[in-house]
Amino acid sequence: MYKKVAVLSCMLSMVMVFCFFVTPVAAKTYKLKFHHHNRGKTAMVISRYQKAIEEATNGQVKIIDFPAATLGKPTEAYELVTSGTADISWGFVGFFPGQFPMTDVPTLPLLGGKSGAQVSRVYWNLYEKFPKAFDREFSEVKLLALHSTGVIPTSTISTPIQTLEGFKGMKVRTPAGPPTEMMKALGATPMTISVRDIYSSLEKGVVEGCNFGIMAVRDFKLHEILNYFHDTRLYATGFWIAMNQNVWDSLPEDIQQQIMGVSGLKAAVQLGSGWDEIGDSAWEFIKGLSGKKIITYADEDRKKWSSHAKPIWEAHVKKLEAKGLPGREVLEYTKKLMEEID
């Protein structure tokens, strides 16, 4: 009897030891807070990238989404990620005048931007050509992607703009940086009003129009006030996605590789194409509204407009070179990419 008990006890111990060694240990999950100021359909574009990260890491990275600037103001996007309030942050270059001069280059007016996907490809190709110059601007964070939401139209309440001379004397909500300089060159008064305040500023007559993505015009319901929508394409947008450096350093190397596998150029194309899709649907939405008018321009007109932009290009080259950056080379390479990339 005692022998049987001893044998059973021994067998049980062996089973327990076997289970200890062969039972797989659950993979650690990393929950990352992702800040951005998108809402509606534009937030869906960001969520695709978030999902791509989760899938690439086999669920080990879980993205906690904080849309509509719930973690902080859009103008605080960089501070939110460097401070650790957000683990990942999505920021609009135009909210940080002078802070990202290299990243500003593709947003210079009338460089030939055609779409979000095209300018996003230009962005990452430019980064790969001048990585050290870009890394100076993002030295405090891990840069995951650079991209564009496309070229920006101009929308107004009561004044149709038939030519660029039509901007003269107008008060127009415009992002800071090169777009602001373009408005000044055209004789307009640019006003850098926050996204949250655009609707009320239009409603109160503080501004007569805005340079704002057509998809955002729809999402922020600005079409309720605006009546003229101009396919001006004066400049392209610029955005970055960055991770807190300490958070990045804490991730295992395999997870870092998996994240970068869906970031960089891949993320740029995914994000740019996503905004193109919703941009197209937003234009169709505007076309279906009663009493609204869309104004387009001939390619010949756009070529003539570049004369207004060249002084702004030259001024920006000087700013870059004053910082020890290859301003002229960067500008010429950007123009080359704009022509070569569809």
C-alpha positions as CSV (number, residue, x, y, z in Angstrom):
1,M,0.0,0.0,0.0
2,Y,2.8,2.4,1.0
3,K,4.6,1.5,-2.2
4,K,1.6,2.4,-4.3
5,V,1.2,5.8,-2.5
6,A,4.9,6.5,-2.9
7,V,4.8,5.7,-6.7
8,L,1.7,7.9,-7.2
9,S,3.3,10.7,-5.3
10,C,6.4,10.5,-7.4
11,M,4.5,10.4,-10.6
12,L,2.5,13.5,-9.5
13,S,5.6,15.4,-8.7
14,M,7.1,14.5,-12.1
15,V,3.9,15.8,-13.8
16,M,4.1,19.0,-11.9
17,V,7.7,19.6,-12.8
18,F,7.0,18.8,-16.4
19,C,4.1,21.2,-16.5
20,F,6.3,23.9,-14.9
21,F,8.9,23.6,-17.7
22,V,6.7,23.2,-20.7
23,T,3.7,25.5,-19.9
24,P,4.3,28.6,-22.0
25,V,4.7,31.9,-20.0
26,A,2.2,34.5,-21.1
27,A,3.8,37.2,-23.3
28,K,4.0,40.6,-21.6
29,T,1.6,43.2,-22.8
30,Y,2.6,46.8,-23.3
31,K,-0.2,49.4,-23.1
32,L,0.7,52.6,-24.9
33,K,-1.3,55.8,-24.7
34,F,-1.7,57.4,-28.2
35,H,-2.5,61.1,-28.4
36,H,-4.0,62.9,-31.4
37,H,-6.6,65.6,-32.1
38,N,-8.6,63.8,-34.7
39,R,-12.3,63.0,-34.6
40,G,-14.9,61.4,-36.9
41,K,-13.6,59.9,-40.1
42,T,-10.1,61.4,-39.7
43,A,-9.7,59.5,-36.4
44,M,-10.4,56.3,-38.4
45,V,-7.2,56.9,-40.4
46,I,-5.1,57.0,-37.2
47,S,-6.8,53.9,-35.9
48,R,-5.6,51.9,-38.9
49,Y,-2.0,52.7,-38.0
50,Q,-2.7,51.8,-34.3
51,K,-4.2,48.5,-35.4
52,A,-1.2,47.8,-37.6
53,I,1.1,48.1,-34.6
54,E,-1.1,45.8,-32.5
55,E,-1.2,43.2,-35.3
56,A,2.5,43.4,-36.0
57,T,3.4,42.8,-32.4
58,N,0.9,39.9,-32.1
59,G,-1.1,41.8,-29.5
60,Q,1.8,42.4,-27.2
61,V,1.4,46.2,-27.8
62,K,-2.1,47.5,-26.9
63,I,-2.8,51.0,-28.1
64,I,-5.0,53.1,-25.8
65,D,-6.5,55.7,-28.0
66,F,-6.9,59.3,-26.8
67,P,-8.6,61.2,-29.7
68,A,-10.0,64.7,-30.0
69,A,-7.1,66.2,-27.9
70,T,-8.3,64.6,-24.7
71,L,-4.8,64.3,-23.3
72,G,-3.9,67.9,-24.1
73,K,-4.1,70.7,-26.7
74,P,-2.9,70.0,-30.3
75,T,-0.2,72.6,-29.7
76,E,1.1,70.6,-26.8
77,A,1.5,67.3,-28.8
78,Y,5.3,67.3,-28.6
79,E,5.4,68.2,-24.9
80,L,2.9,65.5,-24.2
81,V,5.2,62.8,-25.6
82,T,8.5,64.2,-24.2
83,S,6.9,64.5,-20.7
84,G,5.5,61.0,-20.8
85,T,1.9,62.1,-20.6
86,A,1.4,60.3,-23.9
87,D,3.5,57.3,-25.0
88,I,2.9,58.1,-28.7
89,S,1.8,61.5,-30.1
90,W,0.7,62.7,-33.5
91,G,1.5,66.3,-34.2
92,F,0.8,68.9,-36.9
93,V,4.0,70.7,-37.9
94,G,2.1,73.9,-38.4
95,F,1.4,74.1,-34.6
96,F,5.1,74.4,-33.9
97,P,6.4,77.4,-35.9
98,G,10.2,77.3,-36.2
99,Q,10.6,74.1,-34.2
100,F,10.8,71.7,-37.2
101,P,12.4,73.7,-40.1
102,M,13.4,70.5,-41.9
103,T,10.0,69.0,-41.6
104,D,8.6,72.3,-42.8
105,V,10.2,72.0,-46.2
106,P,7.5,69.9,-48.0
107,T,4.9,72.3,-46.7
108,L,6.5,75.3,-48.5
109,P,3.9,76.8,-50.8
110,L,3.3,75.7,-54.4
111,L,6.0,73.0,-54.5
112,G,3.8,70.7,-56.5
113,G,2.1,68.6,-53.9
114,K,-0.8,66.5,-55.4
115,S,-2.1,64.2,-52.7
116,G,-1.6,62.9,-49.2
117,A,0.0,59.7,-50.5
118,Q,2.4,61.5,-52.8
119,V,3.6,64.1,-50.2
120,S,3.9,61.4,-47.6
121,R,6.3,59.4,-49.9
122,V,8.2,62.6,-50.4
123,Y,8.5,63.0,-46.7
124,W,10.0,59.6,-45.9
125,N,12.3,59.7,-49.0
126,L,13.5,63.1,-47.8
127,Y,14.1,61.7,-44.3
128,E,16.1,58.8,-45.7
129,K,18.2,61.2,-47.7
130,F,18.9,63.6,-44.7
131,P,18.4,61.5,-41.6
132,K,20.9,63.4,-39.4
133,A,19.3,66.7,-40.2
134,F,15.8,65.4,-39.3
135,D,17.2,63.6,-36.2
136,R,18.3,67.0,-34.9
137,E,14.7,68.0,-34.8
138,F,13.5,64.8,-33.1
139,S,16.4,64.2,-30.8
140,E,14.2,63.8,-27.7
141,V,11.9,61.2,-29.1
142,K,11.7,58.1,-31.3
143,L,10.4,59.2,-34.7
144,L,8.0,56.7,-36.1
145,A,6.6,58.4,-39.2
146,L,6.4,61.6,-41.2
147,H,3.4,62.1,-43.5
148,S,0.9,64.5,-45.1
149,T,-2.9,64.7,-45.2
150,G,-2.7,66.2,-48.6
151,V,-2.8,69.7,-50.2
152,I,-5.0,72.2,-48.6
153,P,-8.0,74.0,-50.1
154,T,-9.3,77.5,-49.0
155,S,-12.9,77.9,-47.9
156,T,-14.7,81.2,-47.4
157,I,-18.1,82.4,-46.1
158,S,-19.2,85.0,-48.7
159,T,-16.2,85.8,-51.0
160,P,-15.3,83.6,-54.0
161,I,-11.6,83.7,-54.8
162,Q,-11.3,83.6,-58.6
163,T,-7.5,84.4,-58.6
164,L,-4.8,84.6,-56.0
165,E,-5.3,88.4,-56.0
166,G,-8.6,87.7,-54.4
167,F,-6.9,87.0,-51.1
168,K,-5.9,90.6,-50.7
169,G,-7.3,92.1,-47.6
170,M,-9.0,88.9,-46.4
171,K,-8.6,87.5,-42.8
172,V,-8.0,83.8,-43.2
173,R,-7.3,81.2,-40.6
174,T,-4.0,79.7,-41.6
175,P,-1.4,77.4,-39.8
176,A,1.8,78.9,-38.7
177,G,5.1,78.6,-40.7
178,P,5.4,78.7,-44.5
179,P,1.6,78.8,-45.1
180,T,1.4,82.0,-43.0
181,E,4.2,83.5,-45.1
182,M,2.3,82.7,-48.3
183,M,-0.9,84.4,-47.0
184,K,1.1,87.5,-46.2
185,A,2.7,87.5,-49.7
186,L,-0.8,87.4,-51.2
187,G,-1.9,90.4,-49.1
188,A,-4.1,88.5,-46.7
189,T,-4.1,88.6,-43.0
190,P,-3.3,85.1,-41.7
191,M,-4.7,84.2,-38.3
192,T,-3.4,81.1,-36.4
193,I,-6.6,80.1,-34.6
194,S,-6.7,76.7,-32.9
195,V,-8.8,73.9,-34.5
196,R,-11.3,74.1,-31.6
197,D,-12.0,77.8,-32.2
198,I,-12.3,77.9,-36.0
199,Y,-16.1,77.4,-36.0
200,S,-16.8,80.2,-33.5
201,S,-14.3,82.5,-35.2
202,L,-16.1,82.0,-38.6
203,E,-19.4,82.4,-36.9
204,K,-18.4,85.7,-35.2
205,G,-16.7,87.1,-38.3
206,V,-13.2,87.1,-36.7
207,V,-12.1,85.4,-40.0
208,E,-13.7,85.3,-43.4
209,G,-12.3,81.9,-44.4
210,C,-9.9,79.2,-43.6
211,N,-7.1,77.1,-45.1
212,F,-8.2,73.7,-43.7
213,G,-8.4,70.2,-45.0
214,I,-11.7,69.5,-46.7
215,M,-12.2,66.4,-44.6
216,A,-11.7,68.4,-41.5
217,V,-14.2,71.1,-42.8
218,R,-16.8,68.3,-42.9
219,D,-15.8,66.7,-39.6
220,F,-15.8,70.0,-37.7
221,K,-19.1,71.0,-39.4
222,L,-17.6,74.2,-40.9
223,H,-19.7,73.6,-44.0
224,E,-22.6,74.9,-42.0
225,I,-21.0,78.4,-42.2
226,L,-18.8,78.2,-45.3
227,N,-20.2,78.6,-48.8
228,Y,-17.2,78.7,-51.2
229,F,-14.7,75.9,-51.5
230,H,-11.5,76.6,-53.5
231,D,-9.2,73.9,-54.7
232,T,-6.2,76.2,-54.3
233,R,-3.7,73.5,-53.3
234,L,-1.4,76.3,-52.0
235,Y,0.6,74.0,-49.7
236,A,0.8,70.5,-48.3
237,T,0.4,69.6,-44.7
238,G,3.1,68.0,-42.5
239,F,2.7,65.6,-39.6
240,W,4.9,63.5,-37.4
241,I,4.3,60.5,-35.1
242,A,6.7,60.1,-32.3
243,M,7.2,57.8,-29.2
244,N,8.5,58.8,-25.9
245,Q,12.2,57.8,-26.0
246,N,12.2,56.1,-22.5
247,V,9.2,54.1,-23.5
248,W,10.8,53.1,-26.8
249,D,14.1,52.1,-25.0
250,S,12.1,49.9,-22.5
251,L,10.6,47.8,-25.3
252,P,12.2,44.5,-26.3
253,E,14.2,44.6,-29.5
254,D,11.9,42.3,-31.4
255,I,8.9,44.5,-30.6
256,Q,10.8,47.6,-31.7
257,Q,11.5,45.9,-35.0
258,Q,7.9,44.9,-35.4
259,I,6.7,48.4,-34.7
260,M,9.1,49.9,-37.3
261,G,8.0,47.3,-39.7
262,V,4.7,49.0,-40.0
263,S,6.1,52.6,-39.5
264,G,8.4,54.7,-41.6
265,L,7.5,54.6,-45.3
266,K,4.8,52.0,-44.8
267,A,3.0,54.2,-42.3
268,A,3.5,57.3,-44.4
269,V,1.8,55.7,-47.4
270,Q,-1.0,54.1,-45.3
271,L,-1.8,57.4,-43.6
272,G,-1.5,59.6,-46.7
273,S,-3.7,57.3,-48.7
274,G,-6.2,57.1,-45.9
275,W,-6.6,60.9,-45.9
276,D,-6.9,60.9,-49.7
277,E,-9.8,58.5,-49.4
278,I,-11.7,60.6,-46.9
279,G,-10.7,63.8,-48.7
280,D,-12.4,62.5,-51.9
281,S,-15.5,61.5,-50.0
282,A,-15.6,65.0,-48.3
283,W,-15.4,66.7,-51.7
284,E,-18.4,64.6,-52.8
285,F,-20.2,65.5,-49.6
286,I,-19.7,69.2,-50.3
287,K,-20.9,68.8,-53.9
288,G,-24.1,67.3,-52.6
289,L,-24.9,70.3,-50.3
290,S,-27.4,72.9,-51.5
291,G,-26.1,76.4,-52.1
292,K,-22.4,75.6,-52.0
293,K,-19.9,76.3,-54.8
294,I,-16.6,74.6,-55.6
295,I,-14.1,76.7,-57.5
296,T,-11.2,75.0,-59.4
297,Y,-8.3,76.4,-61.3
298,A,-6.4,75.6,-64.5
299,D,-2.9,74.1,-64.4
300,E,-1.6,77.2,-66.2
301,D,-2.8,79.4,-63.3
302,R,-1.0,77.2,-60.8
303,K,2.3,77.6,-62.7
304,K,2.0,81.3,-62.6
305,W,1.3,81.3,-58.9
306,S,4.7,79.9,-58.1
307,S,6.3,83.4,-58.6
308,H,4.6,84.3,-55.3
309,A,6.2,81.4,-53.5
310,K,9.8,81.6,-54.6
311,P,10.8,84.4,-52.2
312,I,9.4,82.2,-49.4
313,W,11.4,79.2,-50.6
314,E,14.6,81.3,-50.6
315,A,13.9,82.7,-47.1
316,H,13.5,79.2,-45.7
317,V,16.7,78.0,-47.4
318,K,18.5,80.8,-45.5
319,K,16.9,79.8,-42.2
320,L,18.1,76.2,-42.7
321,E,21.6,77.2,-43.6
322,A,21.8,79.5,-40.6
323,K,21.3,76.5,-38.5
324,G,24.0,74.6,-40.3
325,L,21.5,72.5,-42.3
326,P,21.9,71.9,-46.1
327,G,19.0,74.2,-47.0
328,R,19.6,74.5,-50.8
329,E,20.2,70.8,-51.2
330,V,17.1,69.9,-49.2
331,L,14.9,72.3,-51.2
332,E,16.1,71.1,-54.6
333,Y,15.8,67.4,-53.6
334,T,12.3,68.1,-52.3
335,K,11.3,69.7,-55.6
336,K,12.8,66.8,-57.5
337,L,10.8,64.3,-55.4
338,M,7.6,66.2,-56.0
339,E,8.1,65.9,-59.7
340,E,9.2,62.2,-59.7
341,I,6.7,60.7,-57.2
342,D,3.1,60.4,-58.3
